[in-house]
Amino acid sequence: MSNVFESPSVLQRVKHVFTGFDLPLLGAIVFMGGAGLITMYSVGFDHGSRFVDHGRNMLLALAVLFVVAQIPPQRLMALAVPLYVVGVALLVATAVMGITKKGATRWLNVGVVIQPSEILKIAMPLILAWWFQRREGQLRAFDFGVALLLLAVPVGLVVKQPDLGTAILVLSGGLYVIFFAGLSWRIVLPVLLTGVIAITALVLSEERICQPDVTWPLLHAYQKNRVCTLLDPSTDPLGKGFHIIQGMIAIGSGGIDGKGFMKGTQTHLEFIPERTTDFIFAAFSEEFGLIGCVGLLLGFTVLILRGLMIAADAPTVFTRLLAGAVTLSFFTYAFVNMGMVSGILPVVGVPLPFISYGGTAMVSLGLALGMLMSISKNRRLVQS
């Protein structure tokens, strides 16, 4: 009988910490992280300490992932409201007394300089998954209205900064939760159809609406210029269209098997702007070609499919919605970044997960993957 009351040994406690990790998900993370390190070594070897910093950021993100993976989903749910409230409060503080750089007020000094909008990338799916968990079994139009309001407040504050790239990521993360919660296709399809019609009209009337004296409602002048440059980058090849043109040249010049590791001419002759951050996919494509791009896409595909499988097996509404939204956020990151570099989407400043340089974004990545791993780990431990 005494054995019942014995405390677990240190070995048992350590074993418990490392038990239950989702190996397919972990394998996809290791593969993508390796691709990021190889790419950063090439594009950042003459760019100060970017490679070393990128490696350090990856280790920090891995540590965050490991710690968050130990937190049960029930405790993650308890953090939803405080994290959302703090995030929105910091966004308001940023609007009032934030740091302005290059015309954008996105940073706040709280002893250290932070970018509060990064918090909402995690807080948004958390708060909406928490809300729909509370409303389980009694969802009405009112509940979706409250969810949209919770989403609109931070998105509006981020757009005001202005930071369209982060606003898209926060918005998409929230919309994924709302969709998975049961939003009717009768609402989704008309919105999609309206978007297709608007894009078609934009393309057909590009010559007229892109005139300098024409203003677009709800968009800043630089945002209008990005869209117009996307439609025809040759109108300003040395100015606004330079990023897109050079990115497409680099991708095309990579061919089937690429120019080889550290042999990209567009990259190392510094024709590609922001080659370690937003446009790193162009540098990757030039050196590793179509074969490398297919491998990268397969890595993202495995990660996304495994995340959706974790969501499908999740035991509660909260974990299912959170896992689904976090997983599809990776799709949004990859699609928007590759799309803007390839010239099919406007340049909005969205990093490529695992590959692009950036400490804050990498930690957010580790936090999101840690929550996904926590959901999977908790499910496995319960089943065993």
C-alpha positions in Angstrom: 0.0 0.0 0.0 2.9 2.4 0.7 3.8 2.4 -3.0 0.6 4.2 -3.8 1.7 7.3 -1.9 5.3 7.3 -3.2 6.3 10.4 -5.2 7.5 9.8 -8.7 11.3 9.6 -9.2 13.3 12.3 -10.9 13.7 10.0 -13.9 9.9 9.4 -14.1 9.3 13.2 -14.0 11.8 13.9 -16.8 10.4 11.1 -18.9 6.9 12.5 -18.4 8.1 15.9 -19.7 9.5 14.4 -22.9 6.6 11.9 -23.4 3.8 12.6 -25.9 5.5 14.9 -28.4 4.0 14.6 -31.8 6.8 13.2 -33.9 5.5 14.0 -37.4 4.9 17.6 -36.4 8.3 17.7 -34.7 9.9 16.3 -37.8 8.4 18.9 -40.0 9.6 21.7 -37.6 13.2 20.3 -37.7 13.1 20.1 -41.5 11.9 23.6 -41.9 14.3 25.0 -39.3 17.2 23.3 -41.1 16.1 24.9 -44.4 15.9 28.3 -42.7 19.4 28.0 -41.2 20.9 26.9 -44.6 19.2 29.7 -46.4 20.2 32.3 -43.8 23.8 31.2 -43.9 23.9 31.9 -47.6 21.9 35.2 -47.8 23.3 36.6 -44.6 27.0 35.7 -44.6 27.9 39.2 -45.5 25.1 40.8 -43.6 26.6 41.2 -40.1 25.6 38.6 -37.5 22.3 37.6 -39.2 23.1 33.9 -39.3 24.2 33.6 -35.7 21.2 35.7 -34.6 18.9 33.6 -36.6 20.2 30.5 -35.0 19.8 32.0 -31.5 16.3 33.1 -32.4 15.5 29.5 -33.4 16.8 28.1 -30.2 14.7 30.6 -28.2 11.6 29.7 -30.2 12.4 26.0 -29.6 12.7 26.7 -25.9 9.3 28.6 -25.9 7.8 25.7 -27.9 9.0 23.2 -25.3 7.7 25.2 -22.3 4.3 25.9 -23.8 3.9 22.3 -24.8 4.0 21.4 -21.1 1.0 23.7 -20.4 -2.3 21.8 -20.5 -4.9 23.3 -22.9 -7.2 24.1 -19.9 -4.6 26.5 -18.6 -4.0 28.0 -22.1 -7.8 28.7 -22.1 -7.5 30.5 -18.8 -4.9 32.8 -20.4 -7.1 33.8 -23.3 -8.9 36.8 -21.7 -5.9 38.3 -19.9 -3.7 38.0 -23.0 -6.3 39.6 -25.2 -7.0 42.5 -22.8 -3.3 43.2 -22.3 -2.7 43.0 -26.1 -5.5 45.5 -26.9 -4.4 47.8 -24.1 -0.8 47.9 -25.4 -2.2 48.6 -28.9 -4.1 51.6 -27.5 -0.9 52.7 -25.7 1.0 52.4 -28.9 -1.5 54.6 -30.7 -1.2 57.2 -28.0 2.6 57.2 -27.2 4.2 54.7 -29.5 7.5 55.0 -31.3 7.2 56.1 -35.0 9.6 54.8 -37.6 9.3 55.4 -41.4 5.9 56.8 -40.9 4.5 53.9 -38.9 3.7 53.8 -35.2 4.1 50.1 -34.4 6.4 50.0 -31.4 6.1 50.7 -27.7 8.9 51.3 -25.1 8.0 49.4 -21.9 11.6 49.2 -20.7 12.3 47.3 -23.8 11.0 48.1 -27.3 8.2 45.7 -28.2 5.7 45.4 -31.1 2.3 44.8 -29.4 0.6 43.6 -32.5 2.6 40.4 -32.4 0.7 39.5 -29.2 -2.6 39.6 -31.0 -1.4 36.9 -33.5 -1.6 34.5 -30.6 -4.3 36.2 -28.4 -6.9 36.5 -31.2 -7.4 32.7 -31.9 -7.2 32.1 -28.1 -9.9 34.6 -27.2 -12.3 33.5 -30.0 -11.8 29.8 -29.3 -12.5 30.6 -25.6 -15.6 32.5 -26.6 -17.1 29.7 -28.7 -16.2 27.1 -26.1 -18.3 29.1 -23.6 -21.2 29.3 -26.1 -21.0 25.6 -27.1 -24.4 24.1 -27.9 -26.2 27.5 -28.0 -24.6 29.4 -30.9 -26.7 32.2 -32.4 -26.1 35.1 -34.8 -25.4 37.2 -31.7 -22.5 35.0 -30.7 -20.9 35.4 -34.2 -21.5 39.2 -33.9 -19.6 39.3 -30.6 -16.8 37.3 -32.1 -16.5 39.7 -35.1 -16.5 42.7 -32.6 -13.6 41.1 -30.6 -11.8 40.7 -34.0 -12.5 44.1 -35.4 -11.1 46.1 -32.4 -7.5 44.9 -32.6 -7.5 44.7 -36.4 -8.7 48.3 -36.6 -5.9 49.4 -34.2 -3.2 47.6 -36.2 -4.5 49.0 -39.6 -4.3 52.4 -38.0 -0.6 52.1 -37.2 -0.5 51.3 -40.3 0.7 47.7 -40.5 -1.3 45.9 -43.2 0.7 42.7 -43.1 0.2 42.1 -39.4 -3.5 43.1 -39.7 -4.0 40.5 -42.4 -2.4 37.8 -40.1 -4.5 38.8 -37.1 -7.7 39.0 -39.2 -7.1 35.6 -40.9 -6.4 34.0 -37.5 -9.7 35.2 -36.1 -11.7 34.4 -39.3 -10.4 30.8 -39.2 -11.8 30.3 -35.7 -15.1 31.9 -36.7 -15.3 29.7 -39.8 -14.5 26.5 -37.9 -17.0 27.4 -35.2 -19.8 26.9 -37.8 -20.2 30.1 -39.9 -22.7 29.3 -42.7 -21.5 29.0 -46.3 -24.5 31.2 -47.2 -22.4 34.0 -45.6 -19.0 32.9 -46.7 -19.8 32.4 -50.4 -21.3 35.8 -51.1 -18.2 37.4 -49.5 -15.8 35.4 -51.6 -17.9 36.2 -54.7 -17.8 39.9 -53.9 -14.0 39.7 -53.5 -13.6 38.0 -56.9 -15.8 40.6 -58.6 -13.9 43.5 -56.9 -10.5 42.1 -57.9 -11.7 41.6 -61.5 -13.0 45.2 -61.6 -9.7 46.4 -60.2 -7.6 44.7 -62.8 -9.9 45.8 -65.7 -9.9 49.5 -64.5 -6.2 49.6 -63.4 -5.2 52.3 -65.9 -7.9 54.7 -64.7 -8.0 54.2 -60.9 -4.2 54.2 -60.5 -3.8 57.7 -61.7 -2.0 59.9 -59.1 -5.0 62.2 -58.5 -7.3 59.3 -57.7 -7.7 58.4 -54.0 -8.9 55.1 -52.6 -11.2 55.0 -49.5 -9.8 53.3 -46.4 -6.3 52.9 -47.8 -3.2 55.1 -47.4 -1.4 56.4 -50.5 1.5 53.9 -50.1 -1.0 51.0 -49.9 -2.7 52.1 -53.1 0.8 52.4 -54.7 1.6 48.8 -53.7 -1.6 47.4 -55.4 -1.1 49.5 -58.5 2.6 48.5 -58.7 1.5 44.8 -58.4 -0.9 45.2 -61.4 1.9 46.7 -63.5 5.4 46.9 -61.9 7.0 48.1 -65.1 5.4 51.5 -64.6 8.1 52.2 -62.0 10.9 49.7 -62.5 13.5 51.6 -60.4 11.1 52.7 -57.7 7.9 51.0 -56.3 8.2 48.1 -58.8 11.8 47.3 -58.1 11.1 44.7 -55.3 8.6 42.7 -57.4 10.7 42.8 -60.6 13.9 41.7 -58.9 12.0 39.0 -57.0 10.5 37.5 -60.1 13.9 37.7 -61.9 15.6 35.8 -59.1 12.9 33.1 -59.0 13.0 32.6 -62.8 16.8 32.5 -62.9 16.9 29.6 -60.5 15.5 27.2 -63.1 14.9 23.6 -62.2 17.7 22.9 -59.8 19.0 26.4 -58.9 22.3 28.1 -59.3 23.7 26.3 -56.2 24.3 27.1 -52.6 25.8 30.6 -52.1 25.9 31.1 -55.9 22.9 33.3 -56.4 23.9 36.3 -58.4 20.8 38.4 -57.8 21.2 37.6 -54.1 24.9 38.3 -53.6 25.1 41.2 -56.0 22.4 42.8 -53.8 19.7 43.2 -56.4 17.1 41.5 -54.1 16.0 44.0 -51.5 15.3 42.8 -47.9 16.9 39.4 -48.9 17.1 38.2 -45.3 13.5 39.1 -44.3 10.5 39.6 -46.6 12.1 38.6 -49.9 14.2 35.7 -48.7 12.0 33.3 -50.7 13.4 34.9 -53.9 16.9 34.2 -52.7 16.0 30.6 -51.8 14.4 30.0 -55.2 17.4 31.4 -57.1 19.9 29.1 -55.3 17.8 25.9 -55.0 15.5 26.2 -58.0 12.1 24.5 -58.6 13.3 21.4 -56.8 14.1 23.3 -53.6 10.8 25.2 -53.8 8.9 21.9 -54.1 10.7 20.6 -51.0 9.9 23.7 -49.1 6.3 23.5 -50.1 6.2 19.8 -49.1 7.6 20.8 -45.7 4.8 23.4 -45.2 2.2 20.9 -46.5 3.2 18.2 -44.0 3.2 20.7 -41.1 -0.3 22.0 -42.1 -1.8 18.6 -42.7 -0.5 17.3 -39.4 -1.9 20.4 -37.6 -5.3 19.8 -39.2 -5.2 16.2 -38.1 -4.4 17.3 -34.5 -7.4 19.7 -34.8 -9.7 17.0 -36.0 -8.7 14.7 -33.1 -8.9 17.5 -30.4 -11.4 16.6 -27.6 -12.9 20.0 -27.0 -14.3 22.9 -28.9 -11.6 25.2 -27.6 -8.7 22.9 -28.6 -10.2 22.1 -32.0 -10.8 25.7 -32.9 -7.4 26.8 -31.6 -5.5 24.0 -33.4 -7.3 24.6 -36.6 -6.7 28.4 -36.6 -3.0 28.2 -35.6 -2.4 25.6 -38.3 -4.1 27.6 -41.1 -2.2 30.7 -39.9 1.0 29.0 -41.2 -0.8 28.6 -44.6 -1.5 32.4 -44.6 2.1 33.3 -43.7 3.5 31.1 -46.5 0.9 31.9 -49.1 1.1 35.7 -48.6 4.9 35.8 -48.5 5.4 33.6 -51.5 2.6 35.4 -53.3 4.0 38.8 -52.8 7.6 37.7 -53.8 6.2 36.0 -56.9 4.3 39.1 -58.0 0.7 37.7 -57.5 0.0 39.7 -54.2 0.9 43.2 -53.0 4.0 43.6 -50.9 2.7 43.8 -47.3 5.7 42.8 -45.2 4.8 39.2 -44.1 7.7 36.9 -43.1 8.2 33.4 -44.3 8.0 31.0 -41.3 11.3 29.4 -40.2 13.1 31.1 -43.1 12.9 34.9 -42.7 15.0 36.8 -40.1 13.2 38.2 -37.1 13.3 37.6 -33.4 9.8 38.6 -32.4 8.2 36.7 -35.3 10.3 33.6 -34.5 9.2 33.6 -30.8 5.5 34.0 -31.9 6.1 31.0 -34.2 7.5 28.9 -31.3 4.5 30.0 -29.1 2.0 28.9 -31.7 3.7 25.6 -32.4 3.9 25.0 -28.6 0.1 25.4 -28.3 -0.4 23.0 -31.1 2.0 20.5 -29.5 0.3 20.9 -26.2 -3.0 20.0 -27.7 -1.5 16.9 -29.4 0.5 15.9 -26.3 -2.5 16.2 -24.0 -4.6 14.1 -26.3 -1.9 11.4 -26.5 -1.4 11.3 -22.7 -5.1 11.0 -22.0 -5.4 8.1 -24.5 -2.5 6.3 -23.0 
